[in-house]
Amino acid sequence: MITPKRIEFAGGGTAGHLFPALALAEEFRRNFPFCEILFWGTKHGVEYRLKEKLGYPLRTIQIHGFRRRFAITNFLIPLEFCWSECRLLFHFLWHRPDLVVGTGGYVSGPVVSLATILRINTIIQEQNSFPGMTTRLLSRWVKRVYLTYESSRTFFSKQKKLRVVGNPVRRQPERLDPEPARKLFALRSDCQTLLIFGGSQGGLGLNKLMLEVAPKLLADSTIQIIWATGPAHFERIRGELHGFADLHLFPFIDAMYAAYSVSDLVICRSGATTIAELTYLGKPAVLIPFPFATAGHQEFNARELAKAGAALCFIEDKTSGEQLFTAIKDLLANKNKLMQMQEQMKNLARPNAAYDIVSDVRDTFFIDPRA
């Protein structure tokens, strides 16, 4: 009798770290139907807020990320790290996993580092062009590092460990049916639909710009908007834009693929997971990079897509509401341009990233697919 494999994931804090882990978990489950899957996270990350919808058990540790400005929590990090390592040690000794997968964020640090010390198979998946500090530190000891961008290779000394495969996204039907989504969001079928979101935290700067632009767009009866404001900004935006029938506001959208399926144009940040989803689905976009992203990696992502003709890129502090309004209106009026952007987005996609990672893991660690 073959013993089912146990695979544990550490990655969270933001949707950008969580969603690639979920995509990989689904692919592992497809290849190894009887495998046991567990997620590690924290109580203040997006993974905890979505724990009932993950579909996998979630265990938490107490750990915070390092803040570049002065913060009391920075002094607590060594204590939190040691406490987390103690808890994880008992877990790993009792439930020794066959594989530990880190997808970034500070929760990956204690989980993946202890797994390497205990000689458990470990891999890392990095979403961004500029790898995070956790990824760069752990890359010295893990057995594989899976990258999204070829340009990321320069940040690592041990090149033999690296594989460039793209950023995993959860599989969807080749053609998304928009009708169920229209009913879900109470949309009209005779309008063009804008989808606006700024990531799992909302995006303060993006929201401010769109507060200027949205009323002008909604003055056109042929335009409707789905807007994920982020929990912190929802009440304020709802109060300021009260009364627009074709504005559909949400603190957070769980059914993102449904929202994508009905959108004619997406206005959003340019984090790695967002880029992977846009290219996977072929959605034209207006990208407004998060200005404080590490090493400006969001601006790099956005400019790469703009250069390819798949998106427009606007820098937050150099863009006025009027400029953004004009660009959006011009795009919506030019269906040929939207179709060209859609095709260019699809050309940039790497839809098999999750499959390629799981296949490499199977071949590298001799995991029997029947297990």
VMD Tcl script that draws the C-alpha trace (Angstrom):
set ca {
  {0.00 0.00 0.00}
  {1.34 3.44 -1.02}
  {1.40 6.04 1.75}
  {-0.31 9.31 0.71}
  {2.09 12.23 0.37}
  {1.90 15.19 2.74}
  {2.53 18.65 1.23}
  {2.56 21.82 3.33}
  {2.44 25.40 2.07}
  {3.77 28.56 3.72}
  {2.85 31.81 2.02}
  {0.42 34.54 2.82}
  {-0.08 37.98 4.20}
  {-1.31 39.18 0.82}
  {-3.29 37.61 -2.00}
  {-0.15 37.79 -4.15}
  {1.51 35.14 -1.98}
  {-1.61 33.11 -1.22}
  {-3.16 32.60 -4.65}
  {-0.09 31.00 -6.31}
  {0.02 28.58 -3.36}
  {-3.63 27.69 -3.95}
  {-2.94 27.15 -7.66}
  {-0.08 24.80 -6.79}
  {-2.17 22.97 -4.20}
  {-4.85 22.28 -6.80}
  {-2.24 21.00 -9.26}
  {-0.67 18.73 -6.63}
  {-4.12 17.37 -5.80}
  {-4.73 16.63 -9.50}
  {-1.41 14.74 -9.77}
  {-1.58 13.07 -6.37}
  {-5.30 12.62 -5.60}
  {-4.77 11.21 -2.10}
  {-2.16 13.69 -0.90}
  {-2.68 15.58 2.36}
  {-2.36 19.36 2.06}
  {-1.92 21.89 4.86}
  {-1.45 25.67 4.79}
  {0.54 27.81 7.24}
  {-0.28 31.48 7.75}
  {-0.91 34.17 10.33}
  {-4.06 35.57 11.90}
  {-3.44 39.00 10.37}
  {-3.00 37.83 6.77}
  {-5.52 37.51 3.95}
  {-5.31 33.72 4.33}
  {-6.97 33.91 7.76}
  {-9.76 36.12 6.45}
  {-10.42 33.57 3.70}
  {-9.78 30.45 5.79}
  {-13.34 29.11 5.39}
  {-12.99 29.31 1.60}
  {-9.48 27.93 1.18}
  {-10.59 24.32 0.89}
  {-7.56 23.19 2.93}
  {-6.73 23.19 6.66}
  {-4.96 26.34 7.86}
  {-2.64 26.52 10.87}
  {-1.23 29.79 12.12}
  {1.99 31.00 13.69}
  {2.74 34.34 15.32}
  {5.17 36.29 13.14}
  {5.33 39.83 11.70}
  {7.30 41.20 8.78}
  {10.13 43.68 9.26}
  {9.04 47.29 8.80}
  {11.53 49.72 7.27}
  {10.30 52.54 9.48}
  {10.54 52.45 13.28}
  {8.03 50.01 14.78}
  {7.84 48.22 18.13}
  {6.94 44.99 16.34}
  {10.44 44.91 14.79}
  {11.90 44.19 18.24}
  {9.48 41.30 18.70}
  {10.41 39.50 15.48}
  {13.29 37.41 16.97}
  {11.07 36.25 19.83}
  {8.18 35.47 17.47}
  {10.54 33.59 15.18}
  {11.88 31.41 17.99}
  {8.41 30.72 19.37}
  {7.15 29.78 15.89}
  {10.13 27.48 15.33}
  {9.35 25.63 18.58}
  {5.74 25.08 17.58}
  {6.74 24.02 14.08}
  {9.39 21.61 15.42}
  {6.80 19.55 17.30}
  {4.55 19.58 14.26}
  {7.24 18.48 11.80}
  {8.50 15.72 14.10}
  {4.97 14.37 14.51}
  {3.69 14.98 10.97}
  {6.78 14.86 8.80}
  {5.76 16.27 5.38}
  {7.18 14.99 2.11}
  {7.43 18.53 0.75}
  {7.25 22.09 2.11}
  {6.46 24.85 -0.39}
  {7.20 28.52 0.33}
  {5.46 31.13 -1.79}
  {6.85 34.22 -0.09}
  {5.92 36.57 2.69}
  {7.29 36.54 6.21}
  {5.37 33.37 7.19}
  {7.60 31.41 4.80}
  {10.70 32.25 6.85}
  {10.26 30.07 9.95}
  {8.36 27.29 8.16}
  {10.75 26.74 5.25}
  {13.94 27.36 7.25}
  {13.08 24.74 9.88}
  {12.06 22.27 7.17}
  {15.48 22.63 5.55}
  {17.21 22.04 8.92}
  {15.17 18.83 9.35}
  {16.15 17.76 5.81}
  {12.59 17.89 4.51}
  {12.27 18.53 0.77}
  {11.73 22.27 0.29}
  {10.99 24.51 -2.69}
  {10.25 28.23 -3.15}
  {8.06 29.91 -5.74}
  {8.80 33.60 -6.31}
  {6.20 35.78 -8.04}
  {8.03 39.08 -8.51}
  {10.83 40.25 -10.77}
  {12.67 41.56 -7.70}
  {12.73 38.60 -5.27}
  {11.71 39.28 -1.69}
  {14.21 39.13 1.16}
  {12.73 35.87 2.46}
  {13.18 34.19 -0.93}
  {16.75 35.40 -1.32}
  {17.76 34.16 2.14}
  {16.04 30.79 1.88}
  {17.32 30.13 -1.65}
  {20.68 29.11 -0.18}
  {19.18 26.03 1.47}
  {16.04 24.98 -0.43}
  {16.30 22.42 -3.21}
  {14.48 24.37 -5.94}
  {13.58 28.01 -6.63}
  {10.86 28.58 -9.23}
  {10.92 32.05 -10.79}
  {8.38 34.04 -12.78}
  {10.86 36.20 -14.69}
  {14.14 35.36 -16.41}
  {15.57 38.66 -15.15}
  {15.29 37.43 -11.54}
  {18.20 35.01 -12.05}
  {20.72 37.76 -11.34}
  {19.69 37.88 -7.66}
  {20.76 34.28 -6.95}
  {24.20 32.70 -6.71}
  {23.18 29.04 -7.07}
  {21.88 29.02 -10.62}
  {21.42 25.23 -10.84}
  {18.51 25.44 -8.41}
  {16.57 27.92 -10.54}
  {13.71 27.21 -12.92}
  {11.85 29.97 -14.78}
  {8.27 28.79 -15.23}
  {5.97 31.80 -14.74}
  {3.53 32.54 -11.94}
  {0.94 29.82 -11.15}
  {-2.73 30.70 -11.56}
  {-5.75 28.56 -10.73}
  {-7.15 26.69 -13.72}
  {-10.34 28.02 -15.27}
  {-12.49 26.93 -18.21}
  {-11.00 28.06 -21.51}
  {-14.04 30.25 -22.08}
  {-15.61 31.93 -19.07}
  {-19.39 32.29 -19.33}
  {-20.29 35.89 -18.42}
  {-24.01 35.29 -17.81}
  {-23.71 33.81 -14.27}
  {-21.35 36.66 -13.39}
  {-23.82 39.28 -14.61}
  {-26.41 37.82 -12.29}
  {-23.93 37.59 -9.42}
  {-23.00 41.28 -9.67}
  {-26.47 42.45 -10.82}
  {-25.06 43.89 -14.05}
  {-26.77 45.12 -17.19}
  {-26.04 43.28 -20.42}
  {-26.15 46.42 -22.60}
  {-23.20 48.21 -20.92}
  {-19.44 48.13 -21.08}
  {-18.02 46.98 -17.75}
  {-14.98 48.32 -15.92}
  {-13.37 46.26 -13.18}
  {-11.41 48.27 -10.61}
  {-9.34 46.85 -7.77}
  {-6.13 47.65 -5.94}
  {-5.13 44.30 -4.49}
  {-6.22 42.62 -1.25}
  {-5.58 45.84 0.75}
  {-7.48 48.08 -1.67}
  {-4.87 50.55 -2.93}
  {-5.31 54.02 -1.38}
  {-3.72 56.02 -4.22}
  {-5.59 54.12 -6.92}
  {-8.87 54.61 -5.04}
  {-8.25 58.36 -4.76}
  {-7.70 58.66 -8.50}
  {-10.77 56.62 -9.29}
  {-12.91 58.73 -6.94}
  {-12.19 61.60 -9.35}
  {-12.78 59.55 -12.46}
  {-15.74 57.29 -11.58}
  {-18.48 59.97 -11.49}
  {-17.47 61.21 -14.96}
  {-17.48 57.66 -16.33}
  {-20.83 56.82 -14.76}
  {-22.37 59.91 -16.36}
  {-22.25 57.79 -19.52}
  {-25.24 55.44 -19.37}
  {-23.36 52.79 -21.39}
  {-20.70 52.26 -18.67}
  {-20.99 50.27 -15.45}
  {-18.34 49.65 -12.80}
  {-17.42 46.78 -10.48}
  {-15.07 48.12 -7.80}
  {-13.28 46.20 -5.06}
  {-12.28 49.05 -2.76}
  {-10.50 47.09 -0.03}
  {-12.06 46.76 3.45}
  {-10.41 49.93 4.81}
  {-11.82 52.20 2.10}
  {-15.25 50.72 1.43}
  {-17.45 52.89 3.68}
  {-15.81 56.14 2.61}
  {-16.11 55.42 -1.10}
  {-19.67 54.19 -0.75}
  {-20.56 57.40 1.06}
  {-18.93 59.67 -1.53}
  {-20.41 57.86 -4.54}
  {-23.87 57.15 -3.14}
  {-26.65 57.17 -5.72}
  {-24.98 55.73 -8.84}
  {-27.11 52.79 -9.97}
  {-24.41 51.37 -12.25}
  {-21.71 51.36 -9.57}
  {-21.24 48.03 -7.80}
  {-18.97 48.37 -4.77}
  {-17.42 45.56 -2.71}
  {-14.83 45.55 0.09}
  {-13.27 42.46 -1.46}
  {-14.28 40.21 -4.37}
  {-13.84 36.49 -3.75}
  {-15.17 35.49 -7.19}
  {-12.46 37.34 -9.12}
  {-12.66 35.15 -12.20}
  {-16.38 35.89 -12.44}
  {-15.56 39.61 -12.25}
  {-12.89 39.23 -14.92}
  {-15.30 37.34 -17.17}
  {-17.67 40.33 -17.51}
  {-15.04 43.07 -17.67}
  {-14.18 44.89 -20.89}
  {-11.31 46.77 -19.26}
  {-9.49 46.31 -15.94}
  {-8.01 49.16 -13.89}
  {-5.65 47.83 -11.25}
  {-2.20 47.57 -9.69}
  {0.51 45.49 -11.37}
  {1.51 42.94 -8.76}
  {2.73 39.55 -9.95}
  {-0.48 37.61 -9.33}
  {-2.61 40.29 -10.99}
  {-0.32 40.22 -14.05}
  {-0.52 36.42 -14.18}
  {-4.33 36.54 -14.09}
  {-4.59 39.29 -16.71}
  {-2.31 37.46 -19.15}
  {-3.95 34.09 -18.45}
  {-7.40 35.49 -19.25}
  {-6.31 38.00 -21.90}
  {-7.82 41.08 -20.25}
  {-6.78 44.56 -21.48}
  {-5.79 46.78 -18.57}
  {-4.90 50.24 -17.35}
  {-2.13 49.62 -14.81}
  {-1.30 51.99 -11.96}
  {1.71 50.44 -10.15}
  {1.91 50.55 -6.37}
  {4.58 53.23 -5.87}
  {6.14 51.68 -2.75}
  {6.63 48.13 -4.08}
  {10.08 46.70 -3.35}
  {12.63 47.90 -5.93}
  {9.78 49.30 -8.01}
  {8.91 45.84 -9.31}
  {5.27 46.78 -9.99}
  {6.33 49.60 -12.29}
  {8.67 47.19 -14.06}
  {5.78 44.75 -14.56}
  {3.47 47.47 -15.86}
  {6.00 48.90 -18.28}
  {6.75 45.45 -19.69}
  {3.06 44.96 -20.51}
  {2.75 48.48 -21.90}
  {5.80 47.91 -24.12}
  {4.12 44.77 -25.48}
  {0.92 46.69 -26.27}
  {-1.14 44.73 -23.74}
  {-1.82 47.57 -21.28}
  {-1.48 51.26 -20.54}
  {0.78 52.31 -17.65}
  {0.19 55.39 -15.50}
  {2.45 56.45 -12.62}
  {0.29 57.34 -9.63}
  {1.87 60.63 -8.53}
  {2.32 61.84 -12.13}
  {-1.24 61.18 -13.31}
  {-4.25 63.45 -12.98}
  {-7.84 62.29 -12.85}
  {-8.47 64.04 -16.17}
  {-5.63 62.15 -17.89}
  {-6.92 58.84 -16.58}
  {-10.52 59.62 -17.53}
  {-9.53 60.52 -21.11}
  {-7.44 57.35 -21.53}
  {-10.23 55.09 -20.24}
  {-12.90 56.73 -22.39}
  {-10.69 56.52 -25.49}
  {-10.04 52.83 -24.91}
  {-13.70 51.97 -24.35}
  {-14.57 53.80 -27.58}
  {-11.97 51.84 -29.57}
  {-13.02 48.19 -29.75}
  {-10.25 47.31 -32.19}
  {-7.64 48.63 -29.75}
  {-9.17 46.59 -26.90}
  {-9.07 43.45 -29.05}
  {-5.41 44.06 -29.93}
  {-4.54 44.49 -26.24}
  {-6.45 41.31 -25.44}
  {-4.39 39.33 -27.96}
  {-1.13 40.78 -26.68}
  {-2.07 39.85 -23.11}
  {-2.69 36.26 -24.15}
  {0.68 36.16 -25.95}
  {2.42 36.97 -22.66}
  {0.68 34.24 -20.65}
  {2.39 31.19 -19.13}
  {-0.71 29.17 -18.27}
  {1.17 25.95 -17.49}
  {3.30 27.32 -14.64}
  {1.61 25.24 -11.91}
  {1.75 22.07 -14.02}
  {5.45 22.65 -14.84}
  {6.35 23.11 -11.17}
  {4.48 20.00 -10.05}
  {5.97 17.95 -12.88}
  {9.48 19.06 -11.94}
  {8.83 18.26 -8.27}
  {7.61 14.80 -9.21}
  {10.68 14.10 -11.32}
  {13.16 15.67 -8.88}
  {11.90 14.13 -5.65}
  {10.65 10.85 -7.17}
  {7.13 11.32 -5.94}
  {4.97 8.53 -7.25}
  {1.89 10.10 -8.96}
  {-0.26 7.17 -7.76}
  {0.35 8.16 -4.12}
}
mol new
graphics top color blue
foreach p $ca { graphics top sphere $p radius 0.5 }
foreach p [lrange $ca 0 end-1] q [lrange $ca 1 end] { graphics top cylinder $p $q radius 0.2 }
display resetview
